[in-house]
């Protein structure tokens, strides 16, 4: 599969399949100025190595976050790969760094 520019489509470049999910996720991180930050967002999809979230706050790329999605039985840590404006929120890509723990 290629995009209109002739380059491989993102989906074809992925190492792992993404599964759509719908659940709340709590995020915590430390801002560059040392401020403790937290936000509740929505998990959009998840794979073996990361997940896509929808949140109200911008989170800078390379920020290390801790997450907990109790309703999905997931928790762990990760690094922000991207943060893009999407309608009135931000879409945030997280790459798991400390592994993914599934409960239940």
N, C-alpha and C positions, 0 to 999 in steps of 0.2 A: 504494500500500500504506500502511495506517495502523495505528498501534498501538491497543490497546484504549482508550486515552484520546482517540483521534481525531486525534492528531498524526502527521505523516508518519513512517514507519519510518526508522531510521538508514540502512539500505541505500539507500533511495530518495533520501536527502539527499546521498549520496556523489558526488563529482565523477568518480571513477575506479573501475573495477572492481577488486576484490581477487582475487588468485590464491592459493589455498592452497598452502603450501610446507611442507617438513619438513627443516630443516637447522639446524646449530649456528651461533651468531653470538657473536662476542666484542665486548663493549662496554667502553669506557673513558670516564671523565669525572672532573671535579674537583668534590669535595663543597664545600658552602658554607664549610667551615672550612679549605679548601685541600688536603685529603687527596686523593691520587690513588686512584681506585677502578676496579676492573675485575671483570667477571663474565662467565661463559659462559652463554648462554641458548639458547632454541629459537625459531626464526622460525616463526610460525604462518601469517601471510599477508603479501603484499606487493602494493603498487600503484605507480603512477607517482610518487605523492607521499608515500608512507609505508609503514610496516609495523607489524604487531602481533607482540609478542614475549611469551614466557613466561620469567620469570627468578625466581631465589630471593630476590633483594634488592629492597627498595623503592627506587625512584628518583623523586625529587621532580619534579613537573611543572615545565616550563620549563628543566630541566637540559639543557645541551648535551652531546651524546654523540658519540663516534666509534665506528663499527661496522665489523666485517669478518666476512662470511659466505663464507669461502673455498670451501666446498662448493657454494654457490649462485652463486659468481662475483660477489658484491656487496660493495661497501665505500663508505663515505662518512661524512657527519655528519648530525645531526638534533637536534631538540628534542623532549623528552618532552611529549606533550599530555595524557596521563592515566596513572595507575598505580593499578590496582584489585586488591584481594585476590581470588584465584581458587584455591580449594582450598588447597593448601599453598604456592602460589607467587603471583606477581603477574603480571597482564597489563598490558603497557606499550605504549602507542601512541606511535609515533615519526613525526614529520613531518620529511621530508628538508629540510635547510636549505642544504647545500652541494652539492646535486645528488646523483644516484645514479650510481655507476660500475659497469658490468657488464663482467666479463671472461669470455672464453670464449664 
